[in-house]
Amino acid sequence: MKALVQHVYGAPDSLTFEDVPDPVPAAGEVLVRVRATSVNPYDWHFMRGEPYVARLLQGGFGLRRPRAGILGCDLAGRVKTAGVRFRPGDDVYALLPNGAYAEYVCVREDLLAPMPPSLTHAQAAAMPMAAVTALLALRGLEAGQRVLVNGASGGVGTFAVQLAKALGAQVDAVCGAANADLARSLGAEHVVDYRSEDFTRIGRRYDVVLDIAGSRSLAACRRVVERRGRFVAVGGPAGRWLQPAGHAFGVLATGPFARRRAVLADAVGCRDKKAVLGELAALTERGALTPVIDRSYPFDDLRTAIAYQEAGHAKGKVVVTL
């Protein structure tokens, strides 16, 4: 099969298309023909091996050379070999540790969920990492509460605005002026242009502040969190040595000791990804959730897709079809 393989850390052009042996499913796995995938910061952090501190962590990137081999955590495809729960021809989607940048991948059945019937493979591939992250970040949200999404026009942000609205919250969005109409169309009632306004100083307060962009300090963000509210961090500004890991460590270190709780939304560490994907599928079928796709690339242009997403200007998701 054809795959985009990583042998060294570096830019997108350091990845190489290669013919590699077809994977063989082990017990509890099925073989899936990949029909679409998407690009996330998670993927290009692995590609570059940055931040460097993550190379030192157990289960991290790999100290001297990449551990993953084949990147890609978002999968939408069709089952090729029968398992216990799935049969050949079933359309499925999943959030993987890695491996979706290939024509075939073996996946544990407990990670696979039936694909939302109303979506194409490309649309379904836009969801796993970003939508799971957004839903986990909004756990416990109650109808009538106020939510601020900082970074509302990106992959996680476009899902978060829709999910908060579907849960009955009042949503404010922080994004560039060019994306204000998009944020409003997804359900935002008030939009803050980050280039001309500081959302931590506009006098509005929130039950939940979901910080995807990481553009303000934790201390500044807490100014706009209600006394019994919470601050939820998703990633943060990229950096070569420590960030966004440093931003996450700061949240973990201070969160338990503050009246206004600070927590991380960790899709990678989620123990029941299949159940969360099932919830997202149900919301999609209700019409409450629609993936926002900025660009779609063929598999042969996957390196171009990674470079475009890494530049940080995508509205919603960047998907790749096979």
N, C-alpha and C positions, 0 to 999 in steps of 0.2 A: 504494500500500500504506500501511498504518498503521505508524507508528514513534514511539518516544519520543525526542524530539530535544532536544539540548542546545545552547543559544545562548550562555548565560552560565554562569559559575561560581556555585554556590549550593547550597541545600538541595534535597531531592527535589521540592518543589513548584515549583522553577524550571525543571524539565523539562516539556516540552509534548508532548502527543499531536498528531501532524500527519499529514495525507495527503501523502506524498512519492512521487516517481516510482519505479516498479518498477526495481530494479537490473538491469543487463544484463551477463551474464558476459563477461569478456575471455578471451583465449587462456589455456588452462590452468586455467580456473575452471569451476565449475558453479553453477547457481542452486539454492538450498536453501530449502524452505519450513520456517520455524522452527516447531517444535512445542513446544519448551520451552527455557528458559534458567534461569540462577540468578544470585544476587547475591553478589558478593565484595567484600572491602575494596578490591581493585584498582579496581572500578567506581566506588565512591563517593569514592575519592581523586581520580579523574579528574573526577567530578561537582563536587567542591568546589574542585579545583585546589590541593589541599593534600597534602603540605607545599609551601609557596611555593617552596622551593629547586628543586623538580622542574619548575617553570615555566621555569627557566633552562637546564635540561639539553637537549642535543640529543636529539630524539626524545621529549621530555617532554610535559607537558600542553598547552603553548602559553602564550606569555608574556602576551598581553593578552586573548585569548579562547580558548575551548576548541578544541582541534585535532580531537577525535574526531567530534563531530557526533551520532553515534548510539553509545551505550555498549553494553556487554554482551560479555563474552569467552567465556562458556560457551554452547555450541550443541548441541542435539539436534534433528534434523529429518529431512526426507525430500527426496531429490534430485528436482528438477523437470525439469532439462535434462541431456541426456547429455553425458558427458565421455569421457576416454580410459579411466579406471579405474571410473567409476561410471555407473549407468544410472538413469533415472527410476524412482522407487519404492524405491530403496535407502535404508535407514535408516542415518543417519550421525551421528557426533558429532565435535566439534572444540574446540580451544582457539584462539580468535581474538584478534587485537590489539584489536578492538572491532567493533561492528555488529550484535550479536545481539538488541538490543532493538527488533526490527522483525519484520514478518510474513515478509519474504524477505531473504536475504543472499547475495551472491556470495562463494564461498570457493574458494581455490586447492585443487586436488585433493591436493597434497602435504601439506595440513593436515588433510584429512578421513580418518577411520578408520571402519570398519564398527562400528555400535553393538552392544554386547553383546546377543545375542538374548534373553537372559532378563530384560532390563530394559525398563521403560516409557521413553518419552521423558523424562518428568519425572525418573526415577531417573538416566538417562544424563546429563541436563543438570546434575545435581549433581556430576558427577565431574571434568570437565576441569581447571580451575584447581587445585582443592583436592587431588585425587588425584595429578595430575602432580607438584605441589609435594611432596607427601608421599613419593612414590616416589623422586624425585630426591634428597630429603634423606636417604634411607636407602640410597643406593647404596653397595655394599661391605660392607653389614651381613652378618655371618656367624652361622650357627646357634649358639646357646648364649651369644651376647653379651648384655649388659645395656643396655637402652635406657630413657631417661626422656623422656617427652613432656610438656612444659610448655604447657598449653593444650589438653588432650586431648579436650575436649567440643565444640570448634568444628568448622568444616568440614575444615580440614587435619588437625586432631588426631584426629578420628574415623577418618579414613582411615589416618593414621600408626600408630595403635594396631593396627588390623587388619593392615596390611602388615608391621609389625615381627613380629607374632605369626606371620603366614604364612611369614615368612623364618626362623622358628625361634628368635627372640630371646625373652628374658625382658623383659617390659614393665612399667614403672612409669608411672603417669599422675598429672599434677597438674591438678586442676580443683576446682570447688566441691563441697561435700558433696552438694548436690542432684543432681549428675551422676555421683556415684561408682558407682552401680549401672550406669549406661550404660557407663562406662569399663570396668568389670569384664566386662560382657556382650560387649564388643568384644575382650577378651583381656588386659586389664591384670591383673597379679597383685597389685599393691600400688597403692593410691591415696592421694595426699597432698592434703589439703584446704588450698588456698593461703591460706585465711582464718585458719587456726589453726596452720599449720606453714610453716617456711621450708625448701624442699627443698634449699637449698644448705647446710643445717646439720643434716641428720638423720643424717649418718654413712654414707650409702650412696654408692657410686661406680659410674660407668657408662662403657661403651665409647663410647656415643653419647648426647649430650644434644641433643634437638631442641627448640629454644626458639621457640615460636609466639607466646606471650603477651608476651615481652619484659619480664617483670615484675622481673627481677633483672639486675644488671650483668654484663658479660662476665667481669670478674674474679671475681665471686662464683660464677658458674656453673662456671668452670674448677676450682673447688675440688672439684667432684663428678665431674670427668672423669678417667678413668684416664690414666696417664702417656702411653700411646700411643693414647689415644682422641681423639674429636673433638667439637667443639661446632658445631651447625648452626643458623643463625639463619634464621627465616622472619618477615619483617616486624618488628613491634615495636609499642610504644605509639604511638598516633596523636598528632599535634601539628600546629599551624597552620604553623609556620615551618620546622622541620627534621625532626622525627620523623614516620615511622619511618626516613627516609633517614639521619639521623644515626647511628642504631643500626647500620644496614647499613654505613655508611662506617667506623665503629669496628671492626667485624668484619673488613672488608677490609684496614684499615690494620695491625691487629695480628696477624691470622691467620698470615701467612707467617713471623713471627718467634717464634712460640710453640711449645714442645714439644707442647702439647696443641692440635691444629689447630683453627682456627675458620674456617668457610666459610659461604657463603650458598647457600640452595636457590632457584634462579632459574628458575621455570617459564616466565616471559615470554621469557627469553633462550635457552631450550632450542632446539637446532637441529633436532631430530628429534622433534617433538611427536607426529607420527603413529605412530612406532614405540613411544613410551611409552604412548600410548593403546591400542595393540594389546596391550602387556603387561598393562595394567590390565583390558582386556576378557577376556584369558585367565584372569587371577586371579579375575575376577567369575564366569566360567563354571565355574571349579573350586569355587566356593562360599566362597572365601577373602576376598571383599570384597563388602560390601553398603552402598550409600549410606544414610546416616542423614539423614532429612528432617524438619526441625522443622515447617515450614509450607509450604503450597503456595497460591499466589495466582493468580487469573486475570490475563491481560495488562493489563486495564484498571486493575488495582490494583497495577501494578508500582511506582509511587512509594511506596505503603504498604509494599511488600516491601523496598524499599531502606531506608526509614526504620527498619523493624524490624531488619534485619541490621546497620545502622550502630549501633544501640543496644548491640550486643555481647552479647546474652543468648541468641542462638540456639543450640540443641543440634543440631549438625550443620549442614545446609544449608537455605537458603531458596530454593525454586524457584518458577518462574513458567511457567504453561502458556498456549499460544495455540490 
